[in-house]
Amino acid sequence: MIVTDKMREVAEASKHWDIAKVASQFSLPAETITRYIRAVKEIRHNAKILVFDIETQANVGYFWQPYKTSIFLAQMIRPWYVISWSAKWLHDNEVMSDVLKPAEAKKQNDKRICTSLWKLFDEADVLIAHYGNKFDIPKMNTRFLLQGLGIPSPYQSIDTKHAASKRFAFTYNKLDALGEALGIGQKIETDFKLWKDCDNGDAGALDLMSEYNDQDVLLLEEIYLALRPWIPSHPNMNNYSDTDVCNVCGSSELTPKGHYATLVNKYTTYVCGHCGGFTKRVRKNLSGLAR
């Protein structure tokens, strides 16, 4: 997302007026005003951060027991495929999406929508997905390989499920549960019939699946922003900026706050006034003292 002159103008006005007045002045929804303010505060001229989610169809096979069963290759009738995807650039208003057409669903032909998502992967510097490192990204890599699409350009990834389970002790780490716990929102309620109807090429079901997918991405973005300062392995935003900014969000609102020492170096730490994250800067090499 490129920060435009209008976005900067809106953000500047917000320093003097409340959100309601700014929204009225520029004829924009309050949610858009908030996103503009965030985007202007974060240095985002280079780093492209893609928030995404996919919906896949179930495998189909023969089985005897409804539980504790193993499905062998000879018992498989049909493997999974991608039904839909939704994505958005961080802080952007537009939710991008693609979903199978009825004829494609009946033939389990997901190449068109996988190709459109591949293009976004290829453009992104950082991918954000919930359980993405174990599910969404490997699933898409499989489709990219099988469909001869090649490897997207290198990117880093953030798995919000992993971040939540590593740093916190939520009762549940599912997207819906985190959204509820953080007071952010929840997923659209569905049941397995939706997946069955999509498999049969039902146009209404495919539209609903795309809507369900879109809501997941909107929810995921807000959960990521809440967890972001708590992610110690977060990609360093300084690598995408020409100025000295917060490692976590790219904001220049840094205030010195204490020190952090390892066996080799002593750092001055800075707290970000925008996201609350901490940034370390090398102050003194201690290698001569650590013998």
N, C-alpha and C positions, 0 to 999 in steps of 0.2 A: 504494500500500500504506500503510495507516494503522498507525502504531506503537501497539499496544495496551498496557494495563497489564501483561498477562502477559509480553509481549515484553520490556518494561523489567525485569520481575522476573527473567526468565531471563538477560538481559544482565548484570544486577547480580550474580547468583549466579556467573556465569562469571569475575568478578573475583577470587573467593575459592576456587573449585573448578575442577578440570580439566573438559574437555568431557565425558568419560565419566561423571563423577559428576553433572554437571548434567543430562545426558541421562537418567540413571537416576532422578534426583530428580523430574523433570518428565514422565517417560515420553514423551520425544520423541527422534527420530533425531538423531544428531550433526550431520547436514547441516542440519537445521532449526534447531538451536542456533546454528550458524555464521551462518545467514541472519538470525536474530533479532539477533545481535550486530551484524552489518553495518547492519541497518536502523535500530537504535537509535542507532548512531554517526552516521548520516547524517540530516540534517534533511530529512524527506520528507513533511511535512504538506501541502505544496502541489504540488510538482513531481511529475507522473505520467510515469514513463519506461517506455515499452513496447518490449520486445525482441520482434521478430517475424521470421517467415520464411514465404515462400509457395512452393508447388510448382505449376508450370504445365505444361500439355500442349504437345507440339510442334506446329508448323504442319504441315499435310499438303498436298502438292502434287505435280504431275508434273515430272519432270526427266530429262535424258538422261545427263549426266556426274555421277559420284558425288563430284566435287571441283571446285573453282574454277568453280562454276556460279551463275547468277543465276535466281531464281524470279520470274517476272513475274506480275502480278495475274491474267491469264488462265489461268495454270498452277496457281493456288491452288485446292485442293479445300476446305480448311477451316482457319480461323485457330486460334491458340492459345486456351486458356481456363484458368481456375484450377482445379486439382484439389483443393488443400487449403491450409490455413494453420495455423500454430501461433504462439502468442504468450504472453508472461508479463510481469507487472509486475515491474520490477527488484527482486530479493531475495525476491519472493513465492514460495511453494512450488508454487502451482497453475500448471500449464501448460494454457492454454486452447487449444482447437483446433476446427476444423470441416473436414469432408471431404465430397465429393460422395457422394450415395447412388447405387447402381447405375443406377437409372433416369435420374438427372440426368446421370451420366457418359455414358450412351449418347446423350443428347440434347445434350451439351455445355452444359448449363444450370447456370451457376455463380452465378446471381443470389442465391440464398439464402445461400451462404457468403460472397459478397462483401459482402452487407448486414451480416452479423454482424461482419466485420472492419471495415467502415466505422464501426460504432458505437464500436469501440475507438480507431480513428484520431481520431474526433471527441472522445474523452475525454482523449487523451494530450497532454502538453505537449512531450514529446520522443520521437521514434521512433529505434530502433537496429536496423539491418539490415546484413548483409554484402553489399556491392555494391548497397546499397539505393537510393542516389541515382541509379544508372544502370539498375537493373533493378526491384527489388521495388516501390518507390514509383511510378515511372512506369507500371508494369504495372497496379497497383491504381488509379491515377488514370484510366487508360484504361477499366477496367471500371466505375468509379464514374460516369464521364461517359456511357458507352454505356447504362448501366442506369438513368440518371436519378436517381442517388442524391444528387447535389449535391456541394459541396465540404465536406470535414470542417473543423472548427474549426482555426485556425492552430496549427502545431506547428513545432518545430525538428527536425532530423534529424542523426544521426551514422552515417557509413558506415565500418564497421570495415575494410573492404578498402582504402578510400582512405587511412585513417589508417595502416594497416600499410605501404602502399607509399610513403607520403610521408615517414615518419619513420624507416623501417628498410630493411634490404636482405635480407629473407628470400628464400630461393631461390624459393619459391612463396608467393603471398598468398591462396590458396584457403582456405576455412574448415577443411577437413580437414587441410591441411598446417600451418596455424597452430596448430591444436589439438595436433598431434603435436609440433611444434617447441617449444611452450610446456609440454608435458607435461600438458595439460589433458584430452585425450580425442580421440576421432575420431568421424566420421560412421558410421552404419549402412551396411554394404556392400550395394550394389544394382547392377543393370544395367538396360539399356534395356527389357528385357522387362517390368519393373514398370510402366513408362509405357504400354506397349502393352496390358497386361492391364487397367490402369485405364481406358484408352480404350474397352475392350470392356465395362466395367461389372462387372468381377470384384470381388465383395465382399471377398474375402481380400486382393486386391492393394490395394484402397482403404484397408483397415485398416492394411496394412503401410506404405503411403505416409504415412498420418497418424502412425504410429510413427516413421518416418524423419524426418518434419518436426519432431516433438517433440524428437528428439535434437539436431537442428540448432539449435534455439532454446536448449536447455540448454548446448550447446557455445558458441554465440554469446555468451551472457551472460558466461561465464567469460573468453572472449577479450576482450570489451569491458572487463571490469574490469581485466584485465592491461594493456591498452593505454591505459586512461582517463587516467592522469596525463601521458601523452605527447601528448595531443591538444590543440594550442594553441588551436584554434577551438571547443573544447568549450563547450556552452551554460553560461552563468553561473548557478550554483545560487543565488547571492545574490539573483537576481531572483525566486526562489520562496520566500524565507525572510524572516521578520521580524527575524532576528538576523544578526550578522556571521559568515559561515561560509566554508568553503573554496569557491572558485569552481567547483571540479571535482566534488566529491562531496557537498558540503553539510555536512561534519563541522565541529565547532567546535574540533577539536584543532589549532590553528594556533600555530606558533612562529616568531618573527621570524628571518629569515636573510638578511642583506645588503640590497643595494639594486639597483634597475634604473632606468636613465635613458634617456629619449628626448630629442629636441631641445626638447621643451616641458615635460615633467614629470619629476620624480624620484620614484620609488616605493620604499616599503619592501616587501620581499618576505617572504612567510611560507610555510613548508613545512608541509604537512598531515601530521600524525602518523598519519592513518588510511589515505589513499590514496597519499601521497607526492607529490602534485601541488603546484604553486606558485601562490600567490595574491598579487596586487599591490595595494597600497593607495597612493593619492596622498599624498605627503608634502610636496612643495614644487613650485610652478610655476616653471619656468625660462625662460618666454617672454621675460622682460626681458633674459636673458643670451644669447639665441640670435639676436641681430640682426647 
